Amino acid sequence: MLSKKGNIMSKKKRKTFRYFESSDIKNGFQEPYISITKSMLTSEKWKSLNYASKEIYLQMKLWSYGREEFKFSYSLALNVVKSRSTFKKAIDELTTNGFIEIIRISRTPGIGTIYKFSDKWYL
């Protein structure tokens, strides 16, 4: 199969999980997953994040399904953190350390703010 530019398009490989990596391995079920690189996990900026910030980031990665820009709302964050102030501190820490950028803030309940993953954490 060729792309519009004439390059050969590769088929996306599906990750196969081992028995200790997933509880939903039955019948070849492919559940969503996220990738976090060693360079990110061992970076000083990642290590400096508090627990809530790391959890929010991981939830954002899972929720985004691989998209660079995505919507994420406070109601989604309530699954991870229990207060608006903790969520705000986590977002502030993630933006300050260059893991995410805020594209558009939503003031409407139920409509998520638009975020973008950033490479500024290693620049």
N, C-alpha and C positions, 0 to 999 in steps of 0.2 A: 504494500500500500504506500502511495506517495503523498506527501504533503503538498500544499499549494506552491511551495518553493522548490519542489522536485526532490526533496530529501526523503529517504526511506523512513517511515514512521515505525517506531518500535511499539509492540504491544506492551501495555503496562503490566508488569509482573505483579501478581497478587501475593501478598505475604501469607505464608503458611505458618501458623502458630503451633508450638509444641504443647504438650499436655500441661506443663507447669506455667505456661504463659497466658492461658485463657480458660475460662470456665465454660465457654460456648464453642467448643471445638467440634461438637457433634455434626455429622453429615456434611463436612466441608464448609461449614458456615464461616464466612469472612467478616469479622467484626471490624469496625473502624479502629484505627490506631494512629499514634503520633510518633514522629521522629524527633529526637533531641540528640544533638551531636556531642561528642566527647569534648570538643573545644568549647561548647557552650557550658556544659556541666562543670568543667574545670576552670572556667574563667573567673576572675576575681569579682566581676560584676554579678554573676549568677550566685556565687558563694555569699555575696553580701546581702542578697535579697532575704527578706523574712519569709517565714513559712507560708503565710497567707498570699504573698505576692507570687511565690512559686506555684502554689495551687491554682490561683487565678490564671496564671500564664498557661499552665497545662490544660486547664479547662477551655481556655480560649483556643488553644491548638486543636483540641478535640472537636470543639463546636464549629470551627472554621472549615473542617473537611478539606484542608490543604489550600484553601484560598488565602491570598495575601491580605485582602481587605475583607472584613466581616462585621456583622452586627453582634453586639453582646450587651445584654441588659442587666440591670440590677437584680431583677427577678431570677435570672440565671445564676448570678453570683451568690444568691442566697443559698444555693445548694452547697456552696463551699465555705463562705463566711457568713457570720450571723448578724453583722451590723453594717449600716451604710458607711460609717466612719472607717471601719476596717477595709471595706472595699475601696473607698476613696484613697486611703493611704497606700493600698496595694497598687492601684492605677498610677498614682503619683510616683511610686518607687519604680514601676516598670517603665514609665515614660522617661523619668530622669536618668535611668540606667541604659536607655536605648533599646529596650526589647520591643516596645510598641509605640505607635504614634496615634494620636486622636485625630481623626479626619473630620468628623462632624458630631457634635454633642446633641443628643436628643433630649428634649425637655418634655416629651410626651410619654406618659406612662405606658409601658408595654411595647414601646418602640425602642430598639436598642441603639446605643451610640455606635458610630462606625469607627472601628479601629483598623490599624494596619500593622503588620509585623515589620520590624525594623532591623537593619544590620548595624545600627549605631553602637550596639553593645560591644563590638570588637574593633570599632574604628578609633 
